């Protein structure tokens, strides 16, 4: 009904319905992808943050060795322990982020398949005129 008598008369009904449904499908897809870029960024950068912590800890260990003049376990254990903790934190953040990202991408793919199937069915129903027959009976 919106198509009839509007300024869009120069566009045939099939094209107008297709464009409207495609716009709605694109909006759903856009909403499903919210936050995925953040998860991908966290998953890809967190190991490097952990690696930076490792390098920083080793640097502190070497500095402690240089200042004391001798490589004893008490000079190295603290900074190396910190380095290992930073590496573990980086991995503890990255692994769940990557797993969550993969889960959401898979879920979004199957959801979009259902949305596209519904859109195709809706397009067929709207263009076949069955919807106007149902509306007249009610």
Secondary structure in CASP SS format (residue, H / E / C, confidence):
PFRMAT SS
TARGET T0000
AUTHOR 0000-0000-0000
METHOD secondary structure of the structure
MODEL  1
X C 1.00
X C 1.00
X C 1.00
X C 1.00
X C 1.00
X C 1.00
X H 1.00
X H 1.00
X H 1.00
X H 1.00
X C 1.00
X C 1.00
X H 1.00
X H 1.00
X H 1.00
X H 1.00
X H 1.00
X H 1.00
X H 1.00
X H 1.00
X H 1.00
X H 1.00
X H 1.00
X H 1.00
X H 1.00
X H 1.00
X H 1.00
X H 1.00
X H 1.00
X H 1.00
X H 1.00
X H 1.00
X C 1.00
X C 1.00
X C 1.00
X H 1.00
X H 1.00
X H 1.00
X H 1.00
X H 1.00
X H 1.00
X H 1.00
X H 1.00
X H 1.00
X H 1.00
X H 1.00
X H 1.00
X H 1.00
X H 1.00
X H 1.00
X H 1.00
X H 1.00
X H 1.00
X H 1.00
X H 1.00
X H 1.00
X H 1.00
X H 1.00
X H 1.00
X H 1.00
X H 1.00
X H 1.00
X H 1.00
X H 1.00
X H 1.00
X H 1.00
X H 1.00
X H 1.00
X C 1.00
X C 1.00
X C 1.00
X C 1.00
X H 1.00
X H 1.00
X H 1.00
X H 1.00
X H 1.00
X H 1.00
X H 1.00
X H 1.00
X H 1.00
X H 1.00
X H 1.00
X H 1.00
X H 1.00
X H 1.00
X H 1.00
X H 1.00
X H 1.00
X H 1.00
X H 1.00
X H 1.00
X H 1.00
X H 1.00
X H 1.00
X H 1.00
X H 1.00
X H 1.00
X H 1.00
X H 1.00
X H 1.00
X H 1.00
X H 1.00
X H 1.00
X H 1.00
X H 1.00
X H 1.00
X H 1.00
X H 1.00
X H 1.00
X H 1.00
X H 1.00
X H 1.00
X H 1.00
X H 1.00
X H 1.00
X H 1.00
X H 1.00
X H 1.00
X H 1.00
X H 1.00
X H 1.00
X H 1.00
X H 1.00
X H 1.00
X H 1.00
X H 1.00
X H 1.00
X C 1.00
X H 1.00
X H 1.00
X H 1.00
X H 1.00
X H 1.00
X H 1.00
X H 1.00
X H 1.00
X C 1.00
END
